Amino acid sequence: MKWNRAALVATPVALALALSGCGNEAPQPQASAPGAEAEPPLPPVMGDELRIVALGDSLFAGYGLEPGQSYPTRLETALRARGINARIMNAGVSGDTTAGGLQRLDFALNSLPRPPVLVIVSLGGNDMLRGLPPEQTRANLDAILSKLKARKVPVLLLGMLAAPNMGKDYAQAFDPIYPALAKQHGAGLVPFFLQPLIGRPDLIQADHIHPTLAGIDLLVGSTVDQVSKALPKAK
């Protein structure tokens, strides 16, 4: 996929990329603990439940949205609409970095009655916002993927790009992290999670940072196929 860096500069999504999950944001209108948000009625499905963990920052936590409107919840509904008995644990925490995600990974996994069939990872935007060294971001993501590989849990990695204001040198170090680690660990990859929102300021909240519900649904629609393919096949 070719990413239009010029479009990033021209749209509010450039700020969304730079500030995804910013830890210095105003309080959320709707705050909820990971995995505890209210959920809409789900379509009936058959078969064994497929437990998925969504490990991320505010893009998963549902910043600025009503309960039940986060990416993990809407993704769960989309999967169930396809007849897939998915149940997603939302382990999204606003402001989280890759270091934070690494620190709470074991707790999130150990809190489940059995290992998940998939972990979706969306972290790194806050590392970039804080100007953390890309090698640190890479090391933390590498450790997350290594832990999951040791547990034999498949991973779908949702990639990020460095914001243009971070400079060429930073981008050259940051941008290759996600494809390189996905290849190294045999993980699935969405090269740039926010790609569908480029050039769509109408899908960004008034903070010029986070997706609206319509933006979330567009992200779900653009990734549900890859999530579905990453799940174990029914026996």
Buried (B, 14 or more C-beta within 10 A) or exposed (E): EEBEBEEBEBBBBBBBBBBBBBBEBEEBEBEBEBBEBEBEEBEEBEEEEBBBBBBBBBBBBBBBBEBBBBBBBBBBBBBBEEEBBBBBBBBBBBBBBBBBBBEBBEEBBEEEEEBBBBBBBBBBBBBBBEEBEBEEBBBBBBBBBEBBBEEEBBBBBBBBBBBBEBEEEBBEBBBEBBEBBBEEBEBBBBBBBBBBBBBBEEBBBEBBBBBBBEBBBBBBEBBBEBBBEBBEEEE
